[in-house]
Amino acid sequence: MSKPKEFPKQSQDQPGKQNEMNPKPEIIRADYKGSDKLKGKIALITGGDSGIGRSVAVHFAREGADVAIVYLSETEDAKKTKTLVEKEGQSCLLIKADLKKRNDCERVIKECMDTYIKLNILVNNAGVQFPKDSIEDVSMDDFDATYKTNIYPYFHLAKLSLAHLNSGDCIINTSSVTAYRGSSHLVDYASTKGAITSFTRSLAKQIADKNLRVNGVAPGPIWTPLIPATFDDVSDFGQDTPLGRAGQPSEVAPAYVFLASKDASYITGQFIHVNGGEIIGA
């Protein structure tokens, strides 16, 4: 993809709406060809209404999976995702839930199982961020919301899904480049992403003997609704990467397809870094 012009000025309230973004993110490449890598699989995707989550849902559908997506309040975006999944010939269950609440996490798993009977792939992806230049400006309300959204549900849903996952199934967690290099204006957010990284590696070791894989993707700057909903100026978003631009959800989702498929059958406890060229250590 060629380097784009600066993003136009825009602003949204969290959690952000994809249908109000300018330009609209690319969800899947027109020339992406599915090859039944996930045929017959059932995937549960949090934050699946927009951004990376929507892209993962559509890519999974093109690979033959039925999906259940969890969203907080963005009903219009969720319905659009459902339409895109059904256009691929697969079914899509919409589940509205506040994943900060354990009871909602339990309900999500129950609704997925009631509809599909089985679960093969859990994608933990939902997240929030509240940029602040100083830790002194981070309110405890925002700190709590960040942790209860970004890491608590990953733990709860992984724990609850284990009763339904079978040999060869997997969990995929979304971390961030900020977990590896830090972020001066996202101290609390980056620390939750670090927690996700350690959680992924530890759970992978714990359940490897069941032939269940746990991996993750650590995106860099990707053009999603979270960006205009949390940053005042998006004009140069992503231009400090080696590739000189922000990434699109369509460039991240194939990493999830790989990790969910048999192609990654000997991979667990690992992260794929889709970040525009930033070199990341272990």
Secondary structure, 3 states (H helix, E strand, C coil): CCCCCCCCCCCCCCCCCHHHCCCCCCCCCCCCCCCCCCCCCEEEEECCCCHHHHHHHHHHHHCCCEEEEEECCCHHHHHHHHHHHHHCCCCEEEEECCCCCHHHHHHHHHHHHHHHCCCCEEEECCCCCCCCCCHHHCCHHHHHHHHHHHCHHHHHHHHHHCCCCCCCCEEEEECCCHHHHCCCCCHHHHHHHHHHHHHHHHHHHHHHHHCCEEEEEEECCECCCHHHHHCCCCCCCCCCCCCCCCECHHHHHHHHHHHHCHHHCCCCCCEEEECCCCCCCC
